[in-house]
Amino acid sequence: RAQNKAEREKRKRDRINELFINLGNSLDFKQHQTVQGKASILRETIRVLVEQRALIDGLEKENATLVSESNYVEAERNELLDEIAELE
């Protein structure tokens, strides 16, 4: 029974180690050659996620600005079309 538990725990550790390897491989660590071990992989993953979140936030703000500008231009266009229709 104790042997079964030890085997299960080993499989669990092996699976976790495999997931860390996959996580490390899925991120671009070429710029950071010092990435070794689980703590480094987690630290680098957090850095990448924070960087991506900042990029997403910036893009969302830029998109909101562009949508607002697009709405303004569309309103201006409609006003010009109305003025043209009145002149005709």
C-alpha positions as CSV (number, residue, x, y, z in Angstrom):
1,R,0.0,0.0,0.0
2,A,2.8,2.4,0.9
3,Q,4.5,1.4,-2.4
4,N,1.4,2.3,-4.4
5,K,1.3,5.7,-2.8
6,A,4.9,6.3,-3.5
7,E,4.4,5.3,-7.1
8,R,1.4,7.7,-7.4
9,E,3.4,10.5,-5.9
10,K,6.3,9.8,-8.3
11,R,3.9,9.9,-11.3
12,K,2.4,13.1,-10.0
13,R,5.9,14.7,-9.6
14,D,6.9,13.4,-13.1
15,R,3.7,15.0,-14.6
16,I,4.3,18.3,-12.8
17,N,7.9,18.3,-14.1
18,E,6.7,17.6,-17.6
19,L,4.2,20.5,-17.4
20,F,7.0,22.8,-16.3
21,I,9.2,21.7,-19.2
22,N,6.2,22.3,-21.6
23,L,5.6,25.7,-20.0
24,G,9.3,26.7,-20.4
25,N,9.3,25.5,-24.0
26,S,6.1,27.3,-24.9
27,L,7.5,30.7,-23.9
28,D,10.3,32.5,-25.7
29,F,13.2,32.3,-23.3
30,K,15.9,32.9,-25.9
31,Q,16.5,36.4,-24.6
32,H,16.9,35.1,-21.1
33,Q,19.4,32.2,-21.2
34,T,19.5,32.0,-17.3
35,V,16.1,30.3,-17.1
36,Q,16.7,27.1,-15.2
37,G,14.5,25.4,-12.7
38,K,10.9,25.7,-11.8
39,A,11.2,29.0,-9.9
40,S,12.9,30.6,-12.9
41,I,10.2,29.3,-15.3
42,L,7.5,30.6,-13.1
43,R,9.2,34.0,-12.6
44,E,9.7,34.3,-16.4
45,T,6.2,33.2,-17.1
46,I,4.9,35.9,-14.8
47,R,7.1,38.5,-16.5
48,V,5.7,37.5,-19.9
49,L,2.1,37.5,-18.7
50,V,2.5,40.9,-17.1
51,E,4.1,42.2,-20.3
52,Q,1.3,40.7,-22.4
53,R,-1.4,42.1,-20.1
54,A,0.1,45.6,-20.5
55,L,0.2,45.2,-24.3
56,I,-3.5,44.1,-24.3
57,D,-4.5,47.1,-22.1
58,G,-2.7,49.4,-24.4
59,L,-4.4,47.9,-27.5
60,E,-7.8,48.1,-25.8
61,K,-7.3,51.8,-25.1
62,E,-6.1,52.4,-28.7
63,N,-9.1,50.5,-30.0
64,A,-11.5,52.6,-27.9
65,T,-9.9,55.7,-29.2
66,L,-10.2,54.5,-32.8
67,V,-13.8,53.5,-32.4
68,S,-14.5,57.0,-30.9
69,E,-12.8,58.7,-33.8
70,S,-14.6,56.4,-36.3
71,N,-17.9,57.3,-34.8
72,Y,-17.0,61.0,-35.0
73,V,-16.0,60.7,-38.7
74,E,-19.2,58.8,-39.4
75,A,-21.3,61.5,-37.8
76,E,-19.4,64.2,-39.8
77,R,-19.9,62.2,-43.0
78,N,-23.6,61.9,-42.4
79,E,-23.9,65.6,-41.7
80,L,-22.1,66.3,-45.0
81,L,-24.4,63.9,-46.9
82,D,-27.4,65.7,-45.4
83,E,-26.0,69.1,-46.5
84,I,-25.4,67.8,-50.0
85,A,-28.9,66.4,-50.1
86,E,-30.3,69.8,-49.1
87,L,-28.2,71.6,-51.7
88,E,-29.5,69.3,-54.4
